[in-house]
């Protein structure tokens, strides 16, 4: 199985770049089977890492709703 310590240290952008390279490698069909499996496993871990980073960013973007100067809760940010 792939070591995840190096993945945890990656920024979203770096993880996404590596994931894009993995997709290109797999789509090309040029990698041997064992390498393809290993690369696919790493790609799955990178995808999960990117999703975790995006969720953390979404939570940070949520805005606090103020009612009479007091925080009354949170409201999801709207991106449309």
Backbone bond lengths (Angstrom), bond angles and torsions (degrees), N, CA, C in turn:
res aa  C-N    CA-C-N  psi(-1)  N-CA   C-N-CA  omega(-1)  CA-C   N-CA-C  phi
1 X - - - 1.466 - - 1.525 108.99 -
2 X 1.306 117.30 153.77 1.451 123.93 -176.94 1.524 110.84 -75.99
3 X 1.342 115.92 140.25 1.461 121.39 176.12 1.526 108.67 -73.77
4 X 1.337 116.77 129.90 1.460 120.48 -175.74 1.512 113.41 -95.61
5 X 1.335 119.22 -7.62 1.466 121.16 -177.32 1.528 111.28 -59.04
6 X 1.317 117.40 -42.99 1.464 119.39 -179.96 1.524 111.43 -69.55
7 X 1.315 117.59 -32.02 1.469 120.76 178.74 1.521 110.25 -68.36
8 X 1.328 117.44 -41.77 1.464 121.24 -179.73 1.525 112.05 -59.82
9 X 1.323 117.27 -26.71 1.461 121.50 -178.49 1.527 112.99 -84.59
10 X 1.337 117.59 -10.64 1.464 120.76 -176.50 1.522 111.90 -76.85
11 X 1.321 114.93 144.38 1.463 119.74 170.60 1.525 107.60 -73.00
12 X 1.315 116.38 165.64 1.462 121.00 177.28 1.524 109.93 -57.43
13 X 1.319 116.39 -46.11 1.464 120.85 -175.88 1.524 111.36 -63.26
14 X 1.337 116.94 -43.56 1.463 119.96 -179.89 1.531 111.39 -66.99
15 X 1.329 116.06 -40.44 1.464 120.06 178.04 1.524 110.59 -63.61
16 X 1.316 116.90 -41.31 1.463 120.94 179.94 1.533 110.91 -65.18
17 X 1.330 117.22 -41.19 1.474 120.36 177.91 1.527 110.66 -60.64
18 X 1.331 116.06 -44.85 1.460 119.30 179.91 1.524 110.56 -65.61
19 X 1.317 116.70 -40.28 1.458 120.63 178.03 1.528 110.78 -61.53
20 X 1.319 117.82 -40.38 1.464 121.48 177.55 1.528 111.16 -63.20
21 X 1.346 117.22 -39.41 1.467 120.46 177.40 1.533 110.46 -64.71
22 X 1.327 116.07 -39.30 1.462 120.21 179.35 1.528 110.21 -63.76
23 X 1.313 116.52 -44.25 1.471 120.07 178.84 1.525 110.15 -59.82
24 X 1.327 117.14 -43.35 1.468 120.31 178.93 1.524 111.10 -62.01
25 X 1.335 116.26 -41.37 1.464 120.59 178.95 1.518 111.20 -62.17
26 X 1.329 115.63 -46.18 1.460 119.26 -179.17 1.521 112.06 -67.91
27 X 1.324 116.70 -39.24 1.468 119.83 179.72 1.521 112.27 -66.97
28 X 1.329 116.77 -29.50 1.462 119.63 -179.15 1.522 111.75 -68.64
29 X 1.332 116.81 -27.29 1.458 120.20 -179.42 1.512 113.99 71.67
30 X 1.314 117.74 11.62 1.455 121.46 -175.83 1.525 113.80 -88.98
31 X 1.318 118.09 -16.44 1.462 121.00 -177.27 1.531 109.81 -80.48
32 X 1.331 116.92 143.50 1.466 119.91 174.78 1.530 110.70 -62.06
33 X 1.309 117.10 159.21 1.451 122.69 -174.70 1.521 112.82 -54.92
34 X 1.323 118.83 -51.34 1.466 121.00 -178.13 1.526 111.74 -61.20
35 X 1.317 116.64 -40.26 1.473 120.43 177.07 1.520 110.32 -65.78
36 X 1.318 117.21 -40.71 1.463 121.05 178.71 1.525 111.08 -60.50
37 X 1.325 116.85 -41.91 1.462 120.59 179.32 1.518 110.41 -64.19
38 X 1.323 116.86 -45.10 1.461 121.54 179.76 1.528 111.39 -62.82
39 X 1.324 115.64 -43.73 1.460 121.28 179.73 1.528 110.20 -66.07
40 X 1.329 116.86 -39.07 1.467 121.05 178.07 1.527 110.37 -62.47
41 X 1.333 117.07 -43.42 1.465 120.86 178.84 1.533 110.66 -60.22
42 X 1.312 116.67 -43.82 1.469 120.35 178.42 1.526 109.69 -64.50
43 X 1.318 116.76 -39.59 1.460 120.47 178.31 1.525 111.98 -60.97
44 X 1.318 116.68 -39.64 1.463 120.27 178.43 1.529 110.43 -64.08
45 X 1.323 116.88 -39.85 1.466 120.58 177.88 1.530 111.22 -67.42
46 X 1.330 116.32 -39.75 1.468 120.27 177.61 1.527 110.83 -64.71
47 X 1.321 116.94 -40.11 1.475 121.02 178.16 1.523 110.15 -60.65
48 X 1.325 116.51 -46.13 1.466 120.57 179.10 1.523 110.81 -62.91
49 X 1.317 117.19 -38.92 1.465 121.54 178.35 1.529 110.66 -63.34
50 X 1.331 116.42 -44.51 1.467 120.40 179.22 1.530 110.58 -63.51
51 X 1.322 116.69 -41.89 1.464 119.66 178.55 1.529 110.89 -62.60
52 X 1.319 117.09 -39.53 1.466 121.25 178.71 1.534 110.45 -64.70
53 X 1.325 116.60 -42.29 1.473 120.85 178.16 1.530 110.84 -64.10
54 X 1.332 117.14 -41.96 1.466 120.47 179.41 1.522 111.31 -64.43
55 X 1.324 116.68 -40.54 1.465 119.93 178.68 1.526 110.83 -64.46
56 X 1.334 116.58 -40.97 1.462 120.18 177.84 1.530 110.40 -63.13
57 X 1.323 116.87 -40.11 1.467 120.23 178.31 1.524 110.84 -66.07
58 X 1.325 116.35 -40.50 1.467 119.83 179.28 1.525 110.55 -61.55
59 X 1.315 116.49 -42.57 1.459 120.16 179.61 1.528 111.43 -65.09
60 X 1.322 116.82 -35.49 1.467 120.20 178.67 1.518 111.87 -69.06
61 X 1.321 116.45 -27.99 1.458 120.73 -177.02 1.527 111.74 -82.41
62 X 1.333 115.78 -18.79 1.468 117.46 178.35 1.518 109.07 -54.84
63 X 1.283 115.73 142.20 1.458 119.22 -177.36 1.523 111.38 -104.49
64 X 1.283 113.88 148.52 1.459 120.15 178.09 1.531 107.63 -85.25
65 X 1.307 114.75 129.25 1.452 119.88 178.98 1.524 107.74 -88.59
66 X 1.290 116.06 123.58 1.457 120.42 -178.76 1.527 110.43 -99.95
67 X 1.283 114.68 132.33 1.458 120.50 175.37 1.522 107.47 -125.56
68 X 1.303 116.75 111.32 1.461 123.15 -179.28 1.522 111.70 54.23
69 X 1.310 115.65 43.84 1.457 120.77 176.94 1.513 114.71 77.97
70 X 1.303 118.35 -2.17 1.461 122.10 179.76 1.532 109.06 -111.52
71 X 1.306 115.88 139.42 1.466 119.28 176.08 1.514 108.10 -69.13
72 X 1.317 117.23 122.99 1.450 120.60 -178.86 1.526 112.37 -108.64
73 X 1.304 117.59 -0.53 1.463 120.46 179.34 1.508 109.82 150.23
74 X 1.292 115.89 -171.73 1.452 120.40 177.58 1.511 109.02 -120.59
75 X 1.297 113.86 154.73 1.452 120.81 178.85 1.512 107.14 -132.17
76 X 1.325 118.85 132.21 1.464 119.91 -179.84 1.521 111.59 -58.80
77 X 1.321 115.53 142.57 1.452 120.38 176.96 1.515 108.77 -70.73
78 X 1.320 116.41 147.31 1.455 121.43 178.49 1.523 108.75 -103.41
79 X 1.324 116.90 129.10 1.462 121.64 -176.32 1.512 112.89 -111.72
80 X 1.322 117.92 16.20 1.465 119.16 -178.41 1.498 111.98 -92.76
